[in-house]
């Protein structure tokens, strides 16, 4: 049966089309344009954090992000005073307001949950007052009696799909009973009876901590425990999936609905889980919390207890399955962060800075009053060296604060709330995008400014970045060893945001001698994980490698004559002359006074010059497709150059050792001679290519000026250089050693570079 009439729903949220469309923010024309929902690249996860009545079901044709289907909500924020951009027109921007648009008063927002979501989470599971005996679902030995649990999941008569509304109501007393039961246990009793059933998650300690949380009266701890529990549970379920499947589903919703998990645990069991997490029509607790919509008081502890109980029950079912099939559960390795020094954007945060931050949190207009306990808990966790907890608590609150800023700057206060399964959640995906769904320009990047946007993209989005929220939420990181370095950056950034969006009454705090360095670091931040930034890093690393060549062990001068033909090679000298001529053509596009007429190669093709060029700030935010296409090819060229350098270093060292030990045969000695000759021109050639890459990168945005024909010709040139470097990798490999062919190939490529330079077809020519 379809449940009707109990859940408050606005007519505007009904399914009216085959696919729900997204309503945009109020634009200049006063109306919104629709756009199909799209996946959230920032936080690929499960379905929408929403609960709704069982309305007539329509085909779900489009992918969902963490929050599932996202179409703009019609419910307005439940505030006592609405912000209005019009109030700011014609007068200076008030303190703490972005570009003249007043932010909604943070203490006037009473909830960030829309009415249906609030009802489902906070009320629906409390409507049945029945007392449910724990003995009905739990044996004396602590084993879960699953049929007694699954019988509370209700189904629609129409298509036998889960009736989430009835199921939530029916499971309410069961959750209450489980919560009371866990509270009656001591920690020792719980460990003895249940610890072994959590081993399958590979996070036993996390689940034991959740038991401690249930004994606590702090609502923030319950929310934190639930976020950690769901991320670890998802990771563990993915490991179980791989017992029968190959590629673990991208979305939690799809994982819970998979045939593989249904075969192992049973479909009825998976339906119980979907009532709590993973379905846009269920409670979807994970998504509501991870996106910063739920305040601490809005998450009932009994749901956390129930998920802890269900996880133990899943462990019992899995043990039976593994014994029957004689299978072994293999856990995927955790993500390990390397090169943590690359993440250092802010100085180390000491206790005095954190104390100032606690004052800022209480006064800043960036913080919703209902979310204040989360902020305090996050700072406290950092002080206590619980770095994973600190970041898990803080990331959703950064999103909530930015959502408040986003809805104010774009004049769409209705999008401050969560919405129904057919409605849009405003997440990092929308907030960091260049355009709104109605194609108007997103004003949040204008207000935050490029450095802050670069930081957010670096830490949340870029594929080569840490992608902190993504990896934390999916259980890919070992919480016990979470690096302080990363937490320090997230907390440091949050402090600068608190300062920036505070009124003048907080001037003394913002100008504090300990806060000022943080603000300077924030204003000077440059992207480190955008492809453009990674290319700069590649170029400099490759140049460092080539600079090692002069230190390579070579044949002593008095013994050089023993290797026939080692004397100066005319062809190599010709190539070096060609390189000098190309350098003279490029001199106009380089910093002045960097070239010596006596030795253009060694005075120009230096690490110092490349460092100076790479220090040039290049806009990385919202790079056009043409720019990214060029950068991709340049990165491939740089990578091939680096591999050539590494092969030359390894090959030269090996051959020199063999020569000293007199183990080289005649042919190998001849090959060694050709290698030493080739090094004379290969070093300047590779350095020239790195210089070309860097000069083109500095002017990369000029590619947008090229017409389609010229652009294709330019790409053709870059690909020819790429092919040359790929051939170099092959020819200089230990099993090939084709040094004569390398010389001929280099000559052809230098001629081509000269031709392109003469015709002024490079990007550096367009930029001047």
NORQUINOR-V655601 format. One record per pair of residues at least 24 apart in sequence whose C-alpha atoms are under 6 Angstrom apart, sorted by the first residue. I is the first residue (numbers start at 1). J is the second residue. If there is no record, write none. Layout:
i/j
I/J
I/J
//
This chain:
i/j
1/156
1/157
2/156
20/422
21/71
22/71
22/72
23/71
23/72
24/437
24/438
25/412
26/412
32/438
33/438
35/437
37/70
39/63
39/64
39/65
40/65
40/429
42/429
42/461
43/470
45/251
45/252
46/251
46/252
46/253
46/278
47/253
47/278
47/279
47/280
48/280
48/421
49/280
49/284
49/287
49/288
50/117
50/280
50/281
50/420
50/421
51/117
51/120
51/281
51/282
51/283
52/281
69/421
69/422
70/423
70/424
70/425
71/423
71/424
72/423
72/424
73/419
73/423
73/424
76/414
77/414
79/108
79/109
80/108
95/503
95/504
96/501
96/502
96/503
103/408
106/368
106/369
107/369
112/293
112/417
113/417
113/418
114/417
114/418
114/419
124/169
125/168
125/169
125/172
126/172
132/173
132/174
132/177
134/177
144/313
150/268
164/282
175/302
175/306
176/302
179/302
179/305
197/312
197/315
198/312
201/236
219/296
219/297
220/296
226/304
231/473
231/474
231/475
232/475
235/475
239/331
252/278
253/278
253/279
280/421
290/396
291/396
292/396
292/397
292/400
295/371
334/476
334/477
335/476
335/477
346/489
364/498
364/502
365/502
366/401
366/501
367/401
387/484
387/487
388/479
388/482
391/487
406/444
409/443
410/443
451/523
451/525
454/527
458/529
464/529
465/529
535/635
536/614
542/642
546/645
566/673
572/681
576/681
605/687
637/722
640/725
644/729
696/763
696/764
699/763
699/764
699/767
702/763
702/767
//
